[in-house]
Amino acid sequence: MQPAERMRSIGTETAFEAAARARALEATGRSVIHLEIGEPDFDTPVNVREAAKRALDTGKTHYPPFPGIPELREAIAADTAMRRGFEPDPTNVFVTVGGKGVMYYAILALVDPGDEVIVPDPGYPIYESVTRFVGGTAVPVPIRQANEFRIDLDELASLVTPRTKMIVINSPANPTGGVLPTSDLERIAAIAIEHDLVVLSDEIYSRIIYDGAEHASIAALPGMAERTIVLDGFSKTYAMTGWRLGYGIVPEWLAHGFGRLLINSVSGATTFAQYGAIEAIAGPQDAVDAMVEEFRARRDLVVDGLNAIPGVRCLRPTGAFYVFPEISGTGLSGAELADLLLREAGVSVLAGTAFGAVGTDHIRLSYANSRENISEALRRMRTVIEPLAAGAPATAR
């Protein structure tokens, strides 16, 4: 027996594979510090958990409406109006099983075999994986440290062809932590309108932002709500990764097809979890604010610590909870260094190539771990990297 031919084209998310290798090493008795998984190390806020418990106790255990319960869709629409500057009709809001559901349904609904989707490189690997799975071609737009991890907008425009169907953007970004300013979004919007393209705007980290930066959504720009799919969810902002709740805000013309894909796949997201999500998005936000402030302190700790290690150069991101340091000064590629750090230092990080070819000389670290563990990880990393940097050719430093 053989699997379907399409299975040859589907990729994976390397973070989970790296975490499995790290756990296997831990099982032998080794101490491993996990900086590979993008998961907040905080518990879901108490008020959110209590709301879900109440829902269970009052019988909210039956099938939900397939797009999501009305109260949650209305809360998402109200939150969108407040934070993003445009107010969708709640009927265009769809609650999904995790944020990945939004990207999967969007690409499945819009991309035909042979169509092209412009994806960020480095970027979240599932964009490319799903595009290939449906027969499309993922066209990477390089996002380089030399450009402060912003898209080269002239380069983006040059990649558009008659086969281009969609542009994917992610701000704040995984893996770089970069945040697109409004001026960049305006140029991307102009390109999309000129060429009649759809934009998938992954805004899952929109609440995790630092230094007075403000999140801007491309969907709020003139002419863009009708051609933008906004992806967000509850996993990152509210430390609800295990609840598996995301949401998409889609143009009216896509709502019917988006809903059909939901019906044909999961029927609907878990009912009682959705009642917890209402409390998350509409209730007190103190826990979110405290979490973001702690992430900011960890960001400064990890950036300063990495830049103190010879052979490493790290920008200070303004969003998400990742850093993407450049490590060519070690004389190794990111993949080689990630492997060495796990084996020799017990520090689990990701190779930059897990996110695209531009990441060859990078590694990604998640600082969703305690300051104590981050400090120890930096100490261990220095013991491995410093001798490498001392012996690396001058051109690599």
N, C-alpha and C positions, 0 to 999 in steps of 0.2 A: 504494500500500500504506500502511496505517495501523497504528501500534502499538496494543496492547490499551488499552482505556479506563483500566485500573488504573494505567497508567504516568503518567497525569496527576497522580496523588496522591503519587508517591514523591519524596522530597526528596534532599538531598545533605549532605555534610560540608564546610562552607565553608572549613575550614582547608586542605584540599587545593587548592581553587580559589585561595585567597589565595596559597598557596605557588607555584602555577603563574604567577600574575601577577608575583610577586616575582622568580622565576627568569627570566621574560621580560625584566624590567627589567635584571637582571644581565647578560643576554646582549647588551645594548646597551653594556656597559662600566661601568654604574653599580655602586657599592658598596652592597650591601643586607645588613642584619643581620636574620636570621630569628628572630622571636619569635612566630611564628604556629602552628607545628606542635608538638603534644604528644608529642615523641619524645625519650627520653633521648639525650644526645650522647655517651654512653659506649659502649664496645664490650661485647659479651656477655662475661661472665667466661671466663677461659681454661679453667677446669676444665669448664665447660659445653660449650664448643666441642670440647674433647678427647673428651668422652663421646660427642658426636654423631659425631666422626670414627671412634671405635672401633666405633660401631654400624654405620657404613658399611663399615668394613673387615671386619666379621664377618657381613656379609650381611643386615643389618636394612633391606632395601630392598623388601620385599614388602608387600602389603596388611596393614594392622593390623586387629585387631578393631574394628568400627565405633564402639564407645563409647570406645575408647582401650586401650592395652596395660595388662594387669592391674597390672603393677608401678607404673605412673604413677598409676593410679586409687587404688591403696592408699597411695601416698605422699601424694597430695592429701588423702585421708581422714585420715591421721595428722596432717598439717600443720593441717588444719581443727580437729581435736580440740585441738591444742596452742594455736592462735592465736585460735580463734573460740569455743571453749567448748562445742561440740557435735560429736559424732562420727558422720558419715554412714556408711551402709553403702557400701562402694566400688561396689556395683552401681548406686547412685544418682548416681555421679560420671560426667560425660560430658566427654571431651576434644574440643574444637571447633577449627575453623580461625579463630583469633582470638576475642576476646571478643564481637564483634558477632554471631557465630553464636549465642551464648547468648540474647541479647535477641531475635534474629530468630525462633529456634525457640520461645521462650517465648510471644511475642506471637502467632505463627502458630498455636500449639497451643491457645491459650486464648481468643483474642478473636474473637468473631463480628461480622459487620456490625451496626452500631448499638450495640455495646458501648462503654463509656467506659473510658479508661485515664487515671488522674491522673498527670501527668508534671511534673517540676520545671521552673520557668521563673525564671531561666535554667537550662538543662540540656543535656545531650548531645543533639544534634538528631536522632539516629537513633531515639530512643525515639518521638518524634512521627511521624517519617517512616514507620516500619514500621507503627505503629498505623493511620495513614491508608491505607497500602497494602493492609492486609487488610480495610478497610472500617469500622474502628473510629473513634471520636472521641477525640482527645487533649484532655484537660482540663487546662490549665496551673494549677499552684499556685504563686503568686508567692513568690520567695525574694529578699528585699530586703536591701540593705546596711544600712538603718536597723535591721534586726533581726539584724545580724551574720551575715547569710546563713544564718539558720536558718529552717526552715519555721514559719509561723504555724499552730499546730496546730488552733486553732479554725477558721481559714479552711479548712484541709484537711478537717476534719470536715464543714464546710458544703457542700463540693463533691461529697460522696458522694450518689449518686442510685440508684434501683433498677436503672439500667443500668450502674453502675460494676462493673467486673470485676477491675481490677488497680490497684495503686499502685506507681509506680516511685520508688525512692529511690537516691541516689548519695552515698556517704560513705566517704572524703573525695571532694569533689565537683569535677567539671569543669563550669563554668569558675571557680568561686569559691574553691576550696581549703577550703571549709567542712567541718567535721566534726560530725556529729550526736552529741550526748551521749546516754548511755543513757536519761536521763529522757525525751528526745524520742522515742527508739525505742520506749520502753514505751507512750507515748501512741499512736503510729502502730500498734503491735501491737494495742492495745485497739480501735482503729477497725477494723482489718482483721478481727479476730475477731468484733466486734459485727455487721459487715455481710457476713461470709463472703467476704472478698476475698483475692486472691493478692497477694503482694508480690514484685516483682522488685528485688532488692537488688544494685546494681552496686557491688562492692567492689574494683575493679581497682587502686585506689591505696591499698589497706589497709596496705601496708608503708611507704608514704612519708608519714610523720607526724612532727611536731616538738613541741618544748617539753614533753616528758613526756606529751603526749596519748596516749590508748590507743584503739585501734580496737575498736569493739564491733559485733557482727553481730546484726541483728534476729532471725536464725534461731535464735540461742541462747536467746531468751526463751521462757518457757512457752507452749506451744501454737502456736509459729511455725514450727518445722522442717517441719511438714506442710503449710504454706501459703506457704513462701518458696522462691524460686529464687535462689540465690547465684551471682553472676557474678564471676569472677576470671580471672587469666591470667598470662602470663609476660612480656608486652611491656614493661610499665612497670617492674616490680620488678627484672627481670633484664636490662634493656636488650636484649630479644629481639623487637623489633617485626617484623623481617623473617622471623622463624621462624614467625609466624602460628599461635600456640598460645594458646587460652583454655580455660576449663573452666566447666562449670555443675554445681552441686549441686542436685538437684531432689527434690521429694517422691516417694515410692514410686509414688503413683497416677499421676504424670506420666511416669514413666521409659519406659514402653512407647512412648507417642506421641513423646516427645523423641527416642528412638532411631530411630523410623521416619523422622522428619524428617532426621536425620543420614544415614541410608542413602539417602534420596531426593535428597540434595543433594551431599554431598562424599565419601560412603562411609567416610571416616575421615581423621583428621589425619595428616600425614607421619610415617612410622614412625621414621626415624632421628632426627628432631627430637624425638620423644617421649622417646627415651633421653637426649637432652641435657636435657630438662625434668626428668627424674628427678634428675639430678645437681644441677640448679638448686635444686630445692625441698628435697632431702634432704642435699645436700652443704654445704660451708662457706658461711657467709653474710657473710664479711668484706667482699666486694665490694659487697654490698647496703648494709651499714652505712656504708661509706665514701662511696658514692654519695648516700645520704640526708643525710649530714653536709655534703657539698658543696652539695646542693640547699638545705639550711638556710641556709648562708652566702650563697648567691645570692638566696634569698628576702629576707633582711635587706637586701642590697645594693639590690635592685630596689624594695622597699617604701620604704626610707628615701629613695632617689633620686626616686621618684615623688612622695612627699609633700613634697619640697623644691621641686617645680615648681608655680608658682602655677596655680590652676584645677583641680588634681588632688587627689583624696582617695582613699587606698588603705588598706584594712584589711590586717592582717598575718595571712595564712592559717595554719592549723595542719596542713594536709595537701596532698597532690598537688604539682604544680610550676607552678601558675598564680596570677596575680593578676588581679583584675577591678575596676580602679579606676573611680571615678565622675568624669566629666570635664565635667559641665554648666558648670563655671566657665570653660570655654573659649568658650562661646557656640555650640559646634557639637555635633551629635549624634555618637555613637560611630562611626557609619558614615562621616560626613563627616571626622572626625578621622583614622580609620584610612586613608582614601584620601589625605588630605593628608600624613600621616606617610610613607607609601610614596613619594609623588611628590616631596616637598620634602626629606625627611630620609633616605630610603633605609632606613626602619625598617618592617618588615612585622609588623603586629599584626592582630587580628581585631576587627571591630565586635561590640559586645555583642549586637546583634540576631541574630547568627549562632546564638545560644543561646536566643532567645525575646524577647518584647516588653518584658519588664522590663529588658532590657539596652540600651534606647535611649540612655541617657546613660552608657554604659560602653564600655570596650574590654577585650579580654583579651590578656594577655601570657603567654607561656610562658617560664619562666626555665631551660629546658633548653638553655642555651647557656653559653659560658665567661664568667667574671667580666669578662674584658677586653672581650668583645663587649657584655655588658650595660652596662658603664660607658660605652662609646662610644655605645650606643643611647640611654641616658639623656641624654647630652650633646646628641646630635642632636635628641632629642625636645624638650628644653628650648628650643632655638633656635626651634622652630616654635610651641610652646605658649605660652611666656611672653608674646610680643606679642599673642596671641589673648586671653589672660586679662586683659591690661591694657586691652584695648578692649572686653571683654564687658560687657553691662549688669550693674549691681550685683546684680540679682536672680538672675543666673546664677552668681555667685561663691560 
